[in-house]
Amino acid sequence: MAQMNRKHAFNLGYVLIAFALVTALQLWLAASRTAVIGYGEFVTYLHDRQIASVSVSDTEVTGSFRTPVNGKTEFVAVRVDPAFAEELAKYDVQITGARDQTWLSTLLSWILPILVFFALWSVFFRRFAERQGLGGLVNVGKSRAKVYVERQTGVTFADVAGVDEAKAELQEVVSFLNDRDRYGRLGARIPKGILLVGPPGTGKTLLARAIAGEAGVPFFSISGSEFVEMFVGVGAARVRDLFEQARQAAPCIIFIDELDALGRARSAVSGFGGNDEKEQTLNQLLSELDGFDPTVGIVLLAATNRPEILDPALLRSGRFDRQIVVDRPERAGRAQILAVHARKVKLDPSVSLDDIAGLTPGFTGADLATLVNEAAIIATRRGGETISAADFTAAVERIVAGAERRTRVMNAAERTRVAHHEMGHALVAVSLPGADPVHKVTIIPRSVGALGFTLQRPTEDRFLITLPELKERMAVLMGGRAAEELIFGEASTGASDDLAKVTDIARECVMRHGMDERIGAVVLEEKTLRFLGDRRGEPRSRDFSEDTAREADLAIRRLVAEARATATAILSRRRADLEAGAKLLLERESLTPADFPPLKRSAAEPVAQIAAAVSHG
């Protein structure tokens, strides 16, 4: 509704164009019925009594004919002194008609160039402003929200899978917008604001677009970064304009994506420049949230993957009343998401989406969409008619480990070392009952810098991990270095990434989870603010003594040394399998449990024997 009002608003440019068209039409009509004749012709017509009326000015003679001449009913001729005309006639000089400019033609000679210049300036300046991101000076305070109505987004709840709890709560919002009387009969009101929280790629924006496709009401969609630009006060003006449009279009939904760009917590110290502008924008948003009545049918949706940095004033009751977590899907949810994306591709009948879901723990909805697309590309590249399970396996490997780099040529000694390294990981994994099963072992270099990798995929989703299971994970990571030391008598730089991961796990056990008996069940390292699902760049606080720090360092070393001893003990007992597997891996470059039976879980050693070997070592 707001957009329709703006479209029909008074526009000076349209008036000027209409005036120019009317003036041009009048000039054309006047020219079509008026003949411009010479003074001699005028005298001839006068003598022949063909002139009906005459109007004489200082410079010209105008009038009308008794009968039309050549289709013209009026005439105009230049006025000449009779004596001067006779003098010219003596020398056979003809006097032609010439007309002075009228006030209208004089006015147009000034206005038309200005209009043309103004039109060109408007077009080129608008294009320049769009390229430079200025957004147009005239509309700088206007909201840039895109307005959708029913079915325009092309997404409904049928296209959203794997987040059933979040979808159920948002369906309640749609029901309220479509049937407000039913919810209001007991005094209930819909929450003013609903915040979608979750890691990147879990489907927060997709859920919002699905609401637009289901609700059948105007849907205002805008990113938090679009509120703030180079001009002071623009953000607050755009917030006001957005809510004003929403009030005129109610019932409606407002969706702000990436809310953290707009709602970052305000600092206790007064900022400068852009910080003040962002605070003004946030203050205006808080004011608008307090100012509108939810009973009119305005629902505010927002999405963020960094809820920890949002201003507390945004999250209090009465503003964003409800927070909906859109987390990484579980196995059943991943199978549902794969089924949604599989509608657009041709799958082989033998493909089991549930098995593929088992290969992708931790994948988000966006990751699964990429997986299906990568599998389709791989199937197309090999010339297949359908997408097979092997294509999905190759796509998983590409996403997890990167693309193959067969052009990277290693010498024989390096390939032998890498083969034993990867086979060491695999044999330790299959020997420990709590470790994830081995899916594939390869020594083909990958684009992420790995010279080879061992692909392990869990059989089920896990939410809690015990200390013995963490120790088994560390032992698997140390399997590569242990294999190198066992076969070659020395280590190489190929285990640097494994050592970093082992150290991180050991540090987590000691510093955060209180899993060392000597230090006790205490937390030495606070859980700092971080991105959802991402721990990169965390600052490490230290508020304990030097003696405690030394004990923690020793505990971390003990856990790493125990993992190394476990891996060495396993590989010592299975040295024949290690050498046979490495030899076969050098021949084939990639192995699965079907290619090399010792990689199957049934070949795992009893835990008691492994523990005894470690203790003896």
Helices and strands as residue ranges (DSSP letters): H 2-7, H 12-33, E 34-37, H 39-47, E 51-56, E 60-69, E 72-78, H 82-90, H 103-132, E 146-148, G 157-159, H 164-178, H 180-184, E 193-197, H 204-215, E 219-223, G 224-227, H 234-249, E 252-257, G 259-261, H 274-291, G 294-296, E 298-304, G 307-309, H 312-315, E 322-325, H 331-342, H 353-358, H 365-381, H 389-401, H 412-431, E 438-442, E 453-456, H 467-488, G 493-495, H 496-507, I 508-512, H 546-573, H 575-588, E 590-591, G 597-599, G 601-603, H 607-616
